[in-house]
Amino acid sequence: MPKPEILDPQGKAVQGALPRLGFSGVTDVRQGKRFEIEFEGEVTDAVLAEVEKMAETLLSNPVIENYSVSVEQ
């Protein structure tokens, strides 16, 4: 996700379109990106540490983006 201090024109465009589509009460929209990575075998702490490193070095730009890593079954 873009850091809070980074402008997000795509998020603002979505926020502007929602009321025109009949949705109300939305005060902010931020648009980000998502990667789904599959591994063979068990997802261990070591695997999660590798994914964190991937996110920090390749999948995100830590200067302007925040990231999080989660496991889904």
Secondary structure as UniProt FT lines:
FT   TURN            4..5
FT   HELIX           9..20
FT   TURN            21..22
FT   HELIX           45..54
FT   HELIX           55..59
FT   TURN            62..64
//
